[in-house]
Amino acid sequence: MEFETSALIYTMLGSIIAYALNAVLVGWEPLFHVPANLSVNHFSSYAWYILLGIASGIIGVILPNVFYYTRDLFKKIPLKDHFKPAIGGLGVGLIALAFPQVLGGGYGWIQESINGQLAISLLLILLFAKMIAFALTVSSGGSGGVFAPTLFVGAMLGGLFAAIFHQPPAAFAIVGMAAVFGSSARVPIATLLMVTEMTGGYSLLVPAALAVILGFYIQDFLSAKFKVKYISLYEAQVRRQSYSQAHRTEHVKRALSILRDQKKIDRATLGKINLVPLLECKIPINITENEQLFLSELSKRSHCINTSVEERCLNKKNEDWKIISVIRNNDMLFPDPGLQLEAEDEIFILGSKESLKEIKKNFIN
């Protein structure tokens, strides 16, 4: 898990300017109204925030998969795309006949949860009804976002915990919003700042941080353990900087630097040979007397497909080779232990001549 710290100063500056301009135009009041005396006065209270963080992590696994599996289902419906939002709207309408609270952004009902004015049974129903309604709306092609509905789900979860364990509803609804969105969208720090700013609940920063980070790690752990297909509400979100096209050049330079420093390549002996065409033609390049750099494509028949780099399935007999990088759809990916190999991946391998012959013969086109 990595954070784009190099962009932090610019995002903070942009946010401050936007906040000030918006406040001048529409006022300085927070979006939600919370009691002024919110605080955690007993150490034992943190146990309930720990449980809320764990529950938020579980919801953070469920929510993206409900959303994207619903989208996949709509893609399979043999109708033109402009009919599909009507089906989604019909589904939302049927839910709203029984629970009209699922309509719209739901900020009013979030405020009701903060005020502790919703019954336990209604909080539990709305927690899951909103998931389904928002998935039907957006996944069918309708207009909408993921931020407000996820806050709604988090507020219902927090309110439910408060009602069951007789805790302050405002505090738990606010922390629930932060923890659920932080885990399901994998944006813990941004969410922590956004929710505290929206509510003005700065006295809850410590318990919110505890629940958000716990939810974030629980979501990450469960997603990896159960190998869920969709790990975030933002499908294009990358897990590592090495997956990011913005850092592609930086990582290519780093990989070449590692090769040069570890193997002490005498560049004078390379002359003016252009190595790229050699690699593209699947011609191994001698690095040392017994080591070669090899680029080739993973066969569709290989048993390595859908296995991780960590399993080293390309060659189970020998340990005298290593994967330097994987190229997929023109993106260079580095051998993160969790990286799953796919058919037609181009793989850079550094190893002995014997191991490369075996790999090429058995597993690679």
Residue pairs with C-beta under 8 A, 6 or more apart in sequence:
1 186
1 216
1 220
1 239
2 240
2 241
3 189
4 241
30 197
30 198
30 199
30 200
31 107
31 198
31 199
32 107
32 110
32 111
32 114
32 174
32 198
32 199
33 111
33 114
34 114
34 170
34 174
34 199
34 200
34 201
35 168
35 170
38 168
38 170
38 171
38 174
38 201
38 203
38 204
39 203
39 204
40 46
40 49
40 171
40 203
40 204
40 206
40 207
45 167
45 207
46 207
46 210
48 161
48 165
48 167
48 172
49 175
49 207
49 210
49 211
50 210
50 211
50 214
51 161
52 157
52 158
52 161
52 172
52 175
52 176
52 179
52 211
53 179
53 210
53 211
53 212
53 213
53 214
53 215
53 218
54 214
54 215
54 218
55 157
55 161
56 154
56 157
56 176
56 179
56 180
56 182
56 183
56 211
56 212
56 214
56 215
56 218
56 219
57 179
57 183
57 214
57 215
57 216
57 217
57 218
57 219
57 221
57 222
58 218
58 219
58 222
59 127
59 153
59 154
59 157
59 180
59 183
59 184
60 180
60 182
60 183
60 184
60 215
60 216
60 218
60 219
61 184
61 219
61 222
61 223
61 226
61 228
62 131
63 131
63 150
63 153
63 180
63 184
63 233
64 184
64 230
64 231
64 232
64 233
65 228
65 229
65 230
66 131
66 132
66 135
67 131
67 134
67 135
67 138
67 139
67 146
67 230
67 233
68 139
68 229
68 230
68 235
69 229
69 230
70 135
70 136
70 139
70 140
71 135
71 138
71 139
71 140
73 139
74 84
74 87
74 88
74 139
74 140
74 141
77 84
77 87
79 87
81 141
82 141
84 140
84 141
85 140
85 141
85 142
87 140
88 136
88 137
88 139
88 140
88 141
88 142
89 136
89 137
89 140
89 142
91 132
91 133
91 136
91 140
92 102
92 103
92 133
92 136
92 137
95 102
95 129
95 132
95 133
95 136
96 102
96 103
96 133
99 125
99 126
99 129
101 109
101 122
101 126
101 129
101 130
102 126
102 129
102 130
102 133
102 134
103 133
105 148
105 149
105 152
106 130
106 148
106 149
106 151
106 152
107 148
109 118
109 126
109 152
109 155
110 151
110 152
110 155
110 173
110 177
112 118
113 123
113 155
113 156
113 158
113 159
113 169
113 173
114 155
114 159
114 169
114 170
114 173
114 174
114 199
115 169
115 170
116 159
116 162
116 163
116 168
116 169
116 170
118 126
118 156
118 159
118 163
119 163
120 160
120 163
120 164
123 156
123 159
123 160
123 163
124 156
124 160
126 152
126 156
127 153
127 156
127 157
127 160
130 149
130 152
130 153
130 156
131 149
131 153
133 149
134 144
134 146
134 149
136 142
137 143
137 144
138 144
138 145
138 146
146 185
146 233
146 234
147 181
150 180
150 181
150 184
150 185
150 233
151 177
151 180
151 181
151 195
153 180
154 173
154 176
154 177
154 178
154 179
154 180
154 181
155 173
155 174
155 176
155 177
156 176
157 176
157 180
158 169
158 172
158 173
158 174
158 175
158 176
158 177
158 179
159 169
159 172
159 173
159 176
161 167
161 172
161 176
162 168
162 169
162 171
162 172
162 173
163 169
170 201
171 201
171 204
171 207
174 195
174 196
174 199
174 201
174 204
174 208
175 204
175 207
175 208
175 211
175 212
176 211
177 195
178 191
178 192
178 194
178 195
178 196
178 208
178 211
178 212
179 208
179 211
179 212
179 214
179 215
180 215
181 187
181 191
181 195
182 188
182 190
182 191
182 192
182 212
182 215
182 216
183 212
183 215
183 216
183 218
183 219
184 219
184 232
184 233
185 191
185 232
185 233
185 234
185 237
186 216
186 219
186 220
186 231
186 232
186 234
186 237
188 212
188 213
188 215
188 216
191 212
192 205
192 208
192 209
192 212
195 201
195 208
196 202
196 204
196 205
196 208
201 208
219 231
220 231
222 228
223 231
224 338
231 239
238 244
239 336
239 338
240 334
240 336
241 247
241 251
242 251
242 332
242 333
242 334
242 336
243 331
243 333
245 331
248 331
248 332
251 332
251 334
252 332
255 324
255 325
255 332
255 334
259 265
259 287
259 293
259 324
259 350
260 267
263 287
263 288
263 291
265 287
275 285
278 285
279 285
279 293
279 295
280 295
282 294
282 295
282 296
284 292
284 293
284 294
284 353
284 356
285 292
285 293
285 294
286 292
287 293
287 350
290 352
290 353
291 350
291 351
291 352
291 353
292 350
292 351
292 352
292 353
292 356
293 324
293 348
293 349
293 350
294 348
294 349
294 350
294 351
294 356
294 359
294 360
295 346
295 347
295 348
295 349
296 346
296 347
296 349
296 360
296 364
296 365
297 344
297 345
297 346
297 347
297 364
297 365
298 304
298 305
298 341
298 342
298 343
298 344
298 345
298 346
298 347
298 363
298 364
298 365
299 343
299 363
299 364
299 365
300 343
300 344
302 343
302 363
302 364
303 313
303 363
304 313
304 314
304 341
304 363
305 341
305 342
305 343
306 340
306 341
306 342
307 313
307 340
307 341
308 337
308 338
308 339
308 340
308 341
309 323
309 326
309 335
309 336
309 337
309 338
309 339
309 341
310 337
310 338
312 319
313 341
314 321
314 323
314 347
314 349
314 359
314 363
314 364
315 321
315 355
315 358
315 359
315 363
317 358
318 351
318 352
318 354
318 355
318 358
320 351
320 352
320 354
320 355
321 349
321 350
321 351
321 352
321 355
321 356
321 359
322 335
322 349
322 350
322 351
323 335
323 347
323 348
323 349
324 335
324 348
324 349
324 350
325 332
325 333
325 334
325 335
325 347
325 348
326 332
326 333
326 334
326 335
326 339
326 341
326 345
326 346
326 347
326 348
327 333
327 345
327 346
327 347
327 348
328 342
328 345
328 346
333 339
341 347
347 364
349 356
349 359
351 359
